[in-house]
Amino acid sequence: MSIYYKSLMVLLWTLIRFGGNSYLMLDNEFHIKSTANATLISIISPVFKGHSSQQESEHSLQELKELLRTLNIKYKNTHIQTKKEISPATVIGKGKLLEITQEAKDNNSDLLVFDFELTASQVRNIKEVTGLSVIDRCHVILEIFAGHARTKEAKIQIEIARLEYILPRLSGFWTHFSRQKGGIGVRGGEGEQQIELDRRIVRERIEFLKRDLKTVLKTRQEQKKKRQNMAITAALVGYTNAGKSSVMNRLCKVNVLEEDKLFATLDSTFRTLNPDTRPPMILIDTVGLIQNLPAQLINGFKTTLESMLEADLLIIVCDISDPHYKKHLEVTQHILKDLKADDKNQLIVFNKKDLLNDPLMSKVIQRSHPGSFVINSFDVSDIDNLRKHIIDYFLAKQMCYDLFIPYHDGPAHSIVNSKTNIINSRPHENGIFYQIRVPEFMYQMLSLQNYELAPKDSKG
């Protein structure tokens, strides 16, 4: 029996075992209801990454509020506790938890949201102390990603990330499971817990999805090779909600989804920047970045983030109106370094200048980042200047070649006219002199070397 067939049989058995509701039950347990009233909890501690100071914790908490807004979840109260030592069982301590719980119940709040990742045992312990639903920052981000994925690749990556997050936390989500006695068939010996069996089912599902993802990625790699041979690319990267999709829509005159919400776009989107150049220039809109991105998502979305690696130019979009824009740039550069893409040519574009209270600030920032652009993505002049700069950048990177092609060689004339940028052409009694500009890799593929002229001949 093949592994693939075995996986299908295991999934089928799971559905039969729970009357067709196993994975639906899991989704119901994991899903965050939009009707929930949340109480937000953060911490200031030197041992917590991204929470070592009050400023860092307040910034992270503000992002958590925006993440919840993306899910349309309202929050009642926020709590930030300063702690030098962390309680291994409940992080912030049982006394503080009871105090928060009472206030939450007084305000009809039924959900505690922690602005950092909790372990499986911490989730379970906090639930026992408070009697309330408990989730963490990672859970919130996974929920957003699950709702925003559009392509098959993104959906598979999200489900893998969710299941890998859930796997060590099954006992916390599926609290209704109890010890089962042994039986026939696939059940284990006497006393095996039902939860242990379900862990195996989830692991089987993860392996099944990973095999499915490999097939999808193989197709993606083939598409990538075709793009590399036919086009030059620039990738829009940057912090989530910086306005990358808005910039893409204006530059490419298309209509990619753009919302004032975090992670509105998850899938890499490819659009033509300028169809008139040879080869065409493609713009890629990538998934947004954020600090303290869950490890499951970084690992799961490396294939999507790696679309940056095929780009010839990285356009880093940054929201200049955000008071933490410097931190956003740092996070972006850090992730680019992790992906080994930090050595690529970069262009920084500061977006949303129209939201600045001080109009002089844009000039100050531009002076501190020479060569950058400060734009309003809805300003036609700003977009036209940016588009011209990108096109000129790529054209300047192309090589110039002088050719002489006889009239009778029609296919070569066709290649020059359809595949290269013609700077100049002059008719001659036996053929045409061409001065062209084209990327070197493309020139080698066009097989025009036999028509290339020496410098002295090109003056013709």
MIMAR-233518 format. One record per residue (C-alpha): x, y, z; residue number from 1. Coordinates in steps of 0.001 Angstrom, whole numbers, plus 500000, padded with zeros to 6 digits. Layout:
residues N
{X X&Y Y&Z Z&i NUM}
...
This chain:
residues 460
{X 500000&Y 500000&Z 500000&i 1}
{X 501478&Y 503383&Z 498983&i 2}
{X 502101&Y 506083&Z 501585&i 3}
{X 499774&Y 508433&Z 499711&i 4}
{X 496941&Y 505882&Z 499716&i 5}
{X 497589&Y 505044&Z 503364&i 6}
{X 497235&Y 508756&Z 504281&i 7}
{X 493898&Y 508936&Z 502520&i 8}
{X 492715&Y 505835&Z 504358&i 9}
{X 493780&Y 507282&Z 507710&i 10}
{X 491862&Y 510500&Z 507000&i 11}
{X 488807&Y 508517&Z 505881&i 12}
{X 488978&Y 506409&Z 509043&i 13}
{X 489174&Y 509603&Z 511106&i 14}
{X 485989&Y 510954&Z 509545&i 15}
{X 484180&Y 507658&Z 510145&i 16}
{X 485430&Y 507494&Z 513726&i 17}
{X 484011&Y 510885&Z 514669&i 18}
{X 480896&Y 510742&Z 512524&i 19}
{X 482425&Y 513054&Z 509928&i 20}
{X 483144&Y 515860&Z 512405&i 21}
{X 486778&Y 515347&Z 513517&i 22}
{X 488470&Y 518150&Z 511622&i 23}
{X 485382&Y 520312&Z 511867&i 24}
{X 485590&Y 519847&Z 515626&i 25}
{X 489245&Y 520837&Z 515576&i 26}
{X 488440&Y 523967&Z 513547&i 27}
{X 485683&Y 524902&Z 515964&i 28}
{X 488073&Y 524554&Z 518906&i 29}
{X 490830&Y 526536&Z 517196&i 30}
{X 488696&Y 529182&Z 515482&i 31}
{X 488475&Y 532580&Z 517198&i 32}
{X 484882&Y 533806&Z 517224&i 33}
{X 484469&Y 537347&Z 515892&i 34}
{X 481834&Y 537926&Z 518604&i 35}
{X 484429&Y 537466&Z 521358&i 36}
{X 485236&Y 540303&Z 523753&i 37}
{X 488957&Y 540218&Z 524413&i 38}
{X 491190&Y 541288&Z 527274&i 39}
{X 494782&Y 541909&Z 526162&i 40}
{X 497768&Y 540941&Z 528314&i 41}
{X 501411&Y 541907&Z 527770&i 42}
{X 504608&Y 541940&Z 529790&i 43}
{X 507781&Y 543960&Z 530221&i 44}
{X 510685&Y 541633&Z 530907&i 45}
{X 514333&Y 541435&Z 529819&i 46}
{X 513919&Y 537715&Z 529067&i 47}
{X 511120&Y 538265&Z 526524&i 48}
{X 512177&Y 539128&Z 522962&i 49}
{X 510360&Y 542239&Z 521787&i 50}
{X 509193&Y 543025&Z 525338&i 51}
{X 512394&Y 544093&Z 527093&i 52}
{X 511258&Y 547711&Z 527552&i 53}
{X 508017&Y 549603&Z 528003&i 54}
{X 508367&Y 551146&Z 524534&i 55}
{X 508814&Y 547744&Z 522877&i 56}
{X 505879&Y 546226&Z 524747&i 57}
{X 503559&Y 549138&Z 523960&i 58}
{X 504492&Y 548957&Z 520268&i 59}
{X 503895&Y 545207&Z 520184&i 60}
{X 500588&Y 545625&Z 522021&i 61}
{X 499473&Y 548231&Z 519478&i 62}
{X 500230&Y 545736&Z 516704&i 63}
{X 498188&Y 543111&Z 518543&i 64}
{X 495245&Y 545515&Z 518599&i 65}
{X 495582&Y 545955&Z 514832&i 66}
{X 495767&Y 542181&Z 514374&i 67}
{X 492515&Y 541787&Z 516333&i 68}
{X 490935&Y 544585&Z 514310&i 69}
{X 491780&Y 542588&Z 511184&i 70}
{X 489707&Y 539743&Z 512690&i 71}
{X 486953&Y 542203&Z 513690&i 72}
{X 487435&Y 541285&Z 517355&i 73}
{X 486780&Y 543966&Z 519959&i 74}
{X 488902&Y 544291&Z 523091&i 75}
{X 487759&Y 545593&Z 526482&i 76}
{X 490917&Y 546154&Z 528528&i 77}
{X 494687&Y 545882&Z 528295&i 78}
{X 497186&Y 544903&Z 530981&i 79}
{X 500976&Y 545241&Z 530972&i 80}
{X 502900&Y 543750&Z 533876&i 81}
{X 506577&Y 544329&Z 534627&i 82}
{X 508301&Y 541158&Z 535846&i 83}
{X 511964&Y 540345&Z 536398&i 84}
{X 511216&Y 536661&Z 536888&i 85}
{X 508712&Y 534701&Z 534844&i 86}
{X 506327&Y 532146&Z 536311&i 87}
{X 506955&Y 528941&Z 534313&i 88}
{X 503353&Y 527829&Z 534835&i 89}
{X 501376&Y 530974&Z 533990&i 90}
{X 503993&Y 533611&Z 532950&i 91}
{X 502505&Y 536534&Z 534888&i 92}
{X 501664&Y 534785&Z 538148&i 93}
{X 498443&Y 533361&Z 539591&i 94}
{X 497592&Y 536420&Z 541698&i 95}
{X 497727&Y 538818&Z 538754&i 96}
{X 495792&Y 536341&Z 536633&i 97}
{X 492957&Y 536205&Z 539175&i 98}
{X 492860&Y 540004&Z 539277&i 99}
{X 492656&Y 540213&Z 535473&i 100}
{X 490033&Y 537447&Z 535400&i 101}
{X 487720&Y 539277&Z 537779&i 102}
{X 487991&Y 542503&Z 535798&i 103}
{X 487402&Y 540585&Z 532543&i 104}
{X 484244&Y 538967&Z 533907&i 105}
{X 482993&Y 542314&Z 535237&i 106}
{X 483350&Y 543694&Z 531684&i 107}
{X 481787&Y 540637&Z 530000&i 108}
{X 485133&Y 539719&Z 528457&i 109}
{X 485366&Y 536011&Z 527586&i 110}
{X 488765&Y 535824&Z 525878&i 111}
{X 492294&Y 536428&Z 527173&i 112}
{X 494812&Y 537296&Z 524436&i 113}
{X 498504&Y 537195&Z 525372&i 114}
{X 500894&Y 539316&Z 523306&i 115}
{X 503546&Y 536598&Z 523211&i 116}
{X 503668&Y 532882&Z 522512&i 117}
{X 502488&Y 530551&Z 525272&i 118}
{X 503519&Y 526939&Z 525697&i 119}
{X 500941&Y 524158&Z 525695&i 120}
{X 501158&Y 523740&Z 529474&i 121}
{X 500862&Y 527503&Z 530059&i 122}
{X 497666&Y 527662&Z 527986&i 123}
{X 496244&Y 524746&Z 529965&i 124}
{X 497273&Y 526207&Z 533348&i 125}
{X 495897&Y 529674&Z 532588&i 126}
{X 492586&Y 528167&Z 531464&i 127}
{X 492341&Y 526253&Z 534737&i 128}
{X 493015&Y 529396&Z 536809&i 129}
{X 490759&Y 531772&Z 534869&i 130}
{X 488014&Y 529605&Z 533406&i 131}
{X 488248&Y 531760&Z 530238&i 132}
{X 489316&Y 531040&Z 526681&i 133}
{X 493056&Y 531656&Z 526210&i 134}
{X 494997&Y 532380&Z 523005&i 135}
{X 498336&Y 533993&Z 522176&i 136}
{X 499779&Y 536285&Z 519502&i 137}
{X 500812&Y 533322&Z 517358&i 138}
{X 497256&Y 531952&Z 517384&i 139}
{X 495894&Y 535340&Z 516251&i 140}
{X 498321&Y 535605&Z 513325&i 141}
{X 497604&Y 532041&Z 512235&i 142}
{X 493877&Y 532818&Z 512245&i 143}
{X 494438&Y 535861&Z 510004&i 144}
{X 496625&Y 533910&Z 507603&i 145}
{X 494055&Y 531102&Z 507408&i 146}
{X 491358&Y 533573&Z 506402&i 147}
{X 493444&Y 535497&Z 503859&i 148}
{X 495202&Y 532730&Z 501909&i 149}
{X 493996&Y 532504&Z 498305&i 150}
{X 496331&Y 530254&Z 496294&i 151}
{X 496611&Y 526503&Z 496784&i 152}
{X 500237&Y 526910&Z 497884&i 153}
{X 499379&Y 529464&Z 500571&i 154}
{X 496427&Y 527420&Z 501841&i 155}
{X 498585&Y 524303&Z 502217&i 156}
{X 501345&Y 526251&Z 503959&i 157}
{X 498834&Y 527764&Z 506379&i 158}
{X 497224&Y 524419&Z 507233&i 159}
{X 500647&Y 522892&Z 507899&i 160}
{X 501571&Y 525829&Z 510148&i 161}
{X 498278&Y 525613&Z 512040&i 162}
{X 498546&Y 521858&Z 512589&i 163}
{X 502182&Y 522150&Z 513734&i 164}
{X 501070&Y 524840&Z 516188&i 165}
{X 498111&Y 522780&Z 517381&i 166}
{X 499941&Y 519437&Z 517681&i 167}
{X 501659&Y 520075&Z 521056&i 168}
{X 498513&Y 521864&Z 522282&i 169}
{X 495934&Y 519188&Z 521503&i 170}
{X 495284&Y 518463&Z 525154&i 171}
{X 494423&Y 522116&Z 525637&i 172}
{X 492104&Y 522399&Z 522641&i 173}
{X 490417&Y 519012&Z 522875&i 174}
{X 489739&Y 518961&Z 526605&i 175}
{X 486724&Y 516692&Z 526087&i 176}
{X 488958&Y 513743&Z 525200&i 177}
{X 489289&Y 511094&Z 527888&i 178}
{X 491198&Y 507854&Z 528387&i 179}
{X 489957&Y 505035&Z 526160&i 180}
{X 490279&Y 501334&Z 526632&i 181}
{X 492019&Y 499221&Z 524028&i 182}
{X 490135&Y 497753&Z 521135&i 183}
{X 490492&Y 496142&Z 517760&i 184}
{X 491953&Y 497449&Z 514522&i 185}
{X 494062&Y 500600&Z 514635&i 186}
{X 493543&Y 501234&Z 518343&i 187}
{X 496479&Y 500621&Z 520640&i 188}
{X 496682&Y 498542&Z 523759&i 189}
{X 494572&Y 498930&Z 526864&i 190}
{X 494821&Y 502325&Z 528458&i 191}
{X 496028&Y 504247&Z 525430&i 192}
{X 494720&Y 507783&Z 525526&i 193}
{X 492513&Y 508903&Z 522687&i 194}
{X 494552&Y 512108&Z 522546&i 195}
{X 497669&Y 510105&Z 521624&i 196}
{X 495834&Y 508524&Z 518733&i 197}
{X 494723&Y 511923&Z 517495&i 198}
{X 498291&Y 513227&Z 517628&i 199}
{X 499211&Y 510484&Z 515197&i 200}
{X 496299&Y 511475&Z 512948&i 201}
{X 497439&Y 515112&Z 512905&i 202}
{X 501029&Y 514047&Z 512136&i 203}
{X 499735&Y 511933&Z 509227&i 204}
{X 497809&Y 514953&Z 507960&i 205}
{X 500919&Y 517163&Z 508169&i 206}
{X 502991&Y 514636&Z 506199&i 207}
{X 500217&Y 514332&Z 503616&i 208}
{X 500110&Y 518125&Z 503175&i 209}
{X 503893&Y 518396&Z 502932&i 210}
{X 503912&Y 515884&Z 500084&i 211}
{X 501118&Y 517822&Z 498387&i 212}
{X 503100&Y 521039&Z 498855&i 213}
{X 506155&Y 519525&Z 497146&i 214}
{X 504064&Y 518908&Z 494030&i 215}
{X 502787&Y 522495&Z 494054&i 216}
{X 506297&Y 523870&Z 494589&i 217}
{X 507641&Y 521829&Z 491681&i 218}
{X 505163&Y 523578&Z 489382&i 219}
{X 506085&Y 526902&Z 490958&i 220}
{X 509784&Y 526319&Z 490316&i 221}
{X 509052&Y 525606&Z 486649&i 222}
{X 507104&Y 528879&Z 486408&i 223}
{X 509984&Y 530665&Z 488112&i 224}
{X 512478&Y 529376&Z 485538&i 225}
{X 510245&Y 530591&Z 482710&i 226}
{X 510026&Y 534059&Z 484279&i 227}
{X 513788&Y 534227&Z 484761&i 228}
{X 514298&Y 533408&Z 481077&i 229}
{X 511657&Y 535800&Z 479795&i 230}
{X 511526&Y 538783&Z 482149&i 231}
{X 513344&Y 540907&Z 484705&i 232}
{X 511715&Y 541356&Z 488095&i 233}
{X 511430&Y 543748&Z 491016&i 234}
{X 509878&Y 542646&Z 494324&i 235}
{X 507917&Y 544849&Z 496705&i 236}
{X 508860&Y 543906&Z 500270&i 237}
{X 508311&Y 545478&Z 503662&i 238}
{X 506304&Y 545584&Z 506852&i 239}
{X 502667&Y 544567&Z 506727&i 240}
{X 500227&Y 547395&Z 505965&i 241}
{X 502984&Y 549633&Z 504560&i 242}
{X 500987&Y 550011&Z 501345&i 243}
{X 502802&Y 547560&Z 499033&i 244}
{X 499615&Y 546500&Z 497227&i 245}
{X 498599&Y 550128&Z 496813&i 246}
{X 501991&Y 550957&Z 495286&i 247}
{X 501716&Y 547932&Z 492968&i 248}
{X 498241&Y 548915&Z 491811&i 249}
{X 499396&Y 552414&Z 490844&i 250}
{X 502691&Y 551333&Z 489264&i 251}
{X 501155&Y 548516&Z 487213&i 252}
{X 497688&Y 550043&Z 486764&i 253}
{X 495976&Y 546928&Z 488121&i 254}
{X 493570&Y 546161&Z 490956&i 255}
{X 495274&Y 543948&Z 493554&i 256}
{X 493411&Y 543744&Z 496888&i 257}
{X 494401&Y 546597&Z 499195&i 258}
{X 492967&Y 547097&Z 502677&i 259}
{X 493939&Y 549079&Z 505745&i 260}
{X 494454&Y 545844&Z 507642&i 261}
{X 497446&Y 543732&Z 508593&i 262}
{X 498262&Y 540864&Z 506195&i 263}
{X 495597&Y 541818&Z 503656&i 264}
{X 497822&Y 540143&Z 501016&i 265}
{X 499489&Y 536769&Z 501664&i 266}
{X 500168&Y 535358&Z 498218&i 267}
{X 502954&Y 536558&Z 495957&i 268}
{X 501308&Y 538485&Z 493114&i 269}
{X 503006&Y 539022&Z 489735&i 270}
{X 502075&Y 541909&Z 487446&i 271}
{X 503690&Y 543602&Z 484436&i 272}
{X 505307&Y 546925&Z 485278&i 273}
{X 506117&Y 547940&Z 481716&i 274}
{X 505098&Y 545753&Z 478742&i 275}
{X 506928&Y 548022&Z 476269&i 276}
{X 510445&Y 547147&Z 477436&i 277}
{X 512310&Y 544077&Z 476246&i 278}
{X 512222&Y 541806&Z 478134&i 279}
{X 509057&Y 542766&Z 480066&i 280}
{X 509519&Y 544092&Z 483601&i 281}
{X 507578&Y 542156&Z 486242&i 282}
{X 506651&Y 543500&Z 489680&i 283}
{X 506114&Y 541029&Z 492551&i 284}
{X 504006&Y 541901&Z 495604&i 285}
{X 505079&Y 539713&Z 498549&i 286}
{X 503577&Y 538806&Z 501937&i 287}
{X 503977&Y 541508&Z 504587&i 288}
{X 506468&Y 541178&Z 507435&i 289}
{X 505998&Y 541747&Z 511162&i 290}
{X 508137&Y 541473&Z 514274&i 291}
{X 507873&Y 538310&Z 516362&i 292}
{X 506419&Y 536413&Z 513418&i 293}
{X 505640&Y 532864&Z 514642&i 294}
{X 508320&Y 530308&Z 513803&i 295}
{X 505722&Y 528053&Z 512169&i 296}
{X 504869&Y 530802&Z 509686&i 297}
{X 508462&Y 531766&Z 508943&i 298}
{X 509257&Y 528142&Z 508132&i 299}
{X 506003&Y 527568&Z 506278&i 300}
{X 506184&Y 530745&Z 504242&i 301}
{X 509848&Y 530602&Z 503283&i 302}
{X 508812&Y 529397&Z 499848&i 303}
{X 506616&Y 532476&Z 499435&i 304}
{X 509176&Y 534852&Z 500906&i 305}
{X 511830&Y 533323&Z 498674&i 306}
{X 510112&Y 534911&Z 495675&i 307}
{X 512269&Y 537849&Z 496774&i 308}
{X 515328&Y 535805&Z 495841&i 309}
{X 514419&Y 535684&Z 492155&i 310}
{X 514037&Y 539472&Z 491975&i 311}
{X 516690&Y 541634&Z 490325&i 312}
{X 515710&Y 544584&Z 492535&i 313}
{X 514104&Y 544759&Z 495999&i 314}
{X 511782&Y 547724&Z 496518&i 315}
{X 511384&Y 548135&Z 500281&i 316}
{X 508109&Y 549925&Z 501040&i 317}
{X 507910&Y 551633&Z 504434&i 318}
{X 505032&Y 553568&Z 506025&i 319}
{X 506639&Y 556925&Z 506776&i 320}
{X 503648&Y 558006&Z 508867&i 321}
{X 504187&Y 555206&Z 511395&i 322}
{X 506198&Y 556449&Z 514404&i 323}
{X 507985&Y 553078&Z 514465&i 324}
{X 509031&Y 553122&Z 510813&i 325}
{X 512720&Y 552733&Z 511755&i 326}
{X 511919&Y 549532&Z 513644&i 327}
{X 509930&Y 548294&Z 510644&i 328}
{X 512942&Y 548841&Z 508394&i 329}
{X 515127&Y 546919&Z 510860&i 330}
{X 512715&Y 543959&Z 510914&i 331}
{X 512580&Y 543937&Z 507108&i 332}
{X 516371&Y 543994&Z 506779&i 333}
{X 516717&Y 541253&Z 509410&i 334}
{X 514352&Y 538919&Z 507550&i 335}
{X 516063&Y 539671&Z 504232&i 336}
{X 519335&Y 538700&Z 505877&i 337}
{X 517813&Y 535446&Z 507152&i 338}
{X 516704&Y 534676&Z 503592&i 339}
{X 520183&Y 535601&Z 502281&i 340}
{X 518624&Y 538322&Z 500125&i 341}
{X 520240&Y 541294&Z 501858&i 342}
{X 522986&Y 541572&Z 499216&i 343}
{X 520501&Y 542327&Z 496440&i 344}
{X 520155&Y 545851&Z 495042&i 345}
{X 517573&Y 547756&Z 497052&i 346}
{X 515414&Y 550840&Z 496643&i 347}
{X 513652&Y 552258&Z 499708&i 348}
{X 510246&Y 553817&Z 499073&i 349}
{X 508698&Y 555744&Z 501970&i 350}
{X 504928&Y 555659&Z 501429&i 351}
{X 501983&Y 557636&Z 502917&i 352}
{X 503715&Y 561028&Z 503047&i 353}
{X 500229&Y 562583&Z 502904&i 354}
{X 499639&Y 561327&Z 506472&i 355}
{X 502621&Y 563216&Z 507925&i 356}
{X 501831&Y 566012&Z 510342&i 357}
{X 505142&Y 567721&Z 509580&i 358}
{X 505701&Y 568138&Z 505803&i 359}
{X 509412&Y 568842&Z 506392&i 360}
{X 509891&Y 565370&Z 507864&i 361}
{X 509837&Y 563745&Z 504420&i 362}
{X 512830&Y 565840&Z 503339&i 363}
{X 514713&Y 565004&Z 506547&i 364}
{X 514115&Y 561263&Z 506064&i 365}
{X 515085&Y 561395&Z 502400&i 366}
{X 518369&Y 563097&Z 503290&i 367}
{X 519100&Y 560359&Z 505826&i 368}
{X 518384&Y 557693&Z 503166&i 369}
{X 520050&Y 558940&Z 499939&i 370}
{X 518491&Y 557592&Z 496780&i 371}
{X 515168&Y 556806&Z 498450&i 372}
{X 511733&Y 557969&Z 497297&i 373}
{X 509085&Y 559619&Z 499471&i 374}
{X 505655&Y 559212&Z 497909&i 375}
{X 501917&Y 559230&Z 498265&i 376}
{X 500788&Y 556168&Z 496299&i 377}
{X 497691&Y 558072&Z 495159&i 378}
{X 499736&Y 560975&Z 493745&i 379}
{X 500056&Y 560483&Z 489981&i 380}
{X 503246&Y 562534&Z 489758&i 381}
{X 504918&Y 560556&Z 492563&i 382}
{X 504031&Y 557239&Z 490930&i 383}
{X 505140&Y 558369&Z 487468&i 384}
{X 508518&Y 559463&Z 488846&i 385}
{X 508944&Y 556176&Z 490713&i 386}
{X 507969&Y 554070&Z 487689&i 387}
{X 510396&Y 556002&Z 485452&i 388}
{X 513190&Y 555524&Z 487994&i 389}
{X 512640&Y 551738&Z 488153&i 390}
{X 512484&Y 551390&Z 484353&i 391}
{X 515582&Y 553559&Z 483879&i 392}
{X 517380&Y 551520&Z 486544&i 393}
{X 516780&Y 548298&Z 484638&i 394}
{X 517616&Y 549813&Z 481270&i 395}
{X 520890&Y 551177&Z 482648&i 396}
{X 521786&Y 547646&Z 483793&i 397}
{X 521405&Y 546300&Z 480245&i 398}
{X 524279&Y 545911&Z 477823&i 399}
{X 524557&Y 547716&Z 474490&i 400}
{X 525299&Y 545732&Z 471309&i 401}
{X 525861&Y 546815&Z 467694&i 402}
{X 524537&Y 544451&Z 465050&i 403}
{X 524324&Y 544243&Z 461287&i 404}
{X 521634&Y 541913&Z 459962&i 405}
{X 521211&Y 541236&Z 456217&i 406}
{X 517770&Y 541855&Z 454777&i 407}
{X 517298&Y 538221&Z 453830&i 408}
{X 517636&Y 537037&Z 457460&i 409}
{X 514036&Y 537704&Z 458458&i 410}
{X 513988&Y 535671&Z 461722&i 411}
{X 516910&Y 537685&Z 463150&i 412}
{X 515133&Y 540981&Z 462361&i 413}
{X 512021&Y 539616&Z 464082&i 414}
{X 514023&Y 538655&Z 467220&i 415}
{X 515630&Y 542102&Z 467438&i 416}
{X 512282&Y 543883&Z 467102&i 417}
{X 510379&Y 541672&Z 469535&i 418}
{X 513014&Y 540787&Z 472142&i 419}
{X 515362&Y 543791&Z 472449&i 420}
{X 515245&Y 547523&Z 473111&i 421}
{X 516275&Y 549252&Z 469881&i 422}
{X 518214&Y 552446&Z 470579&i 423}
{X 518914&Y 553202&Z 466915&i 424}
{X 518622&Y 551577&Z 463501&i 425}
{X 520063&Y 552599&Z 460108&i 426}
{X 519221&Y 551004&Z 456748&i 427}
{X 522065&Y 549911&Z 454457&i 428}
{X 522006&Y 548540&Z 450905&i 429}
{X 522597&Y 544980&Z 452169&i 430}
{X 520828&Y 545092&Z 455536&i 431}
{X 520164&Y 547108&Z 458700&i 432}
{X 522531&Y 548372&Z 461391&i 433}
{X 521000&Y 548019&Z 464853&i 434}
{X 522113&Y 549448&Z 468179&i 435}
{X 520263&Y 547507&Z 470846&i 436}
{X 520108&Y 547281&Z 474618&i 437}
{X 519253&Y 544020&Z 476366&i 438}
{X 520244&Y 542084&Z 479511&i 439}
{X 523354&Y 539986&Z 478942&i 440}
{X 521617&Y 536741&Z 479946&i 441}
{X 518892&Y 537424&Z 477398&i 442}
{X 521392&Y 538302&Z 474664&i 443}
{X 523098&Y 534942&Z 475054&i 444}
{X 519757&Y 533201&Z 474578&i 445}
{X 518834&Y 535146&Z 471421&i 446}
{X 521755&Y 533760&Z 469381&i 447}
{X 522585&Y 537084&Z 467735&i 448}
{X 526341&Y 536815&Z 468262&i 449}
{X 527010&Y 536090&Z 464562&i 450}
{X 525643&Y 539520&Z 463672&i 451}
{X 527630&Y 541439&Z 466284&i 452}
{X 529976&Y 544125&Z 464991&i 453}
{X 533382&Y 545146&Z 466242&i 454}
{X 533500&Y 548745&Z 467584&i 455}
{X 535185&Y 550070&Z 464409&i 456}
{X 532628&Y 548341&Z 462166&i 457}
{X 529614&Y 549668&Z 464068&i 458}
{X 530351&Y 553189&Z 462828&i 459}
{X 529628&Y 551812&Z 459447&i 460}
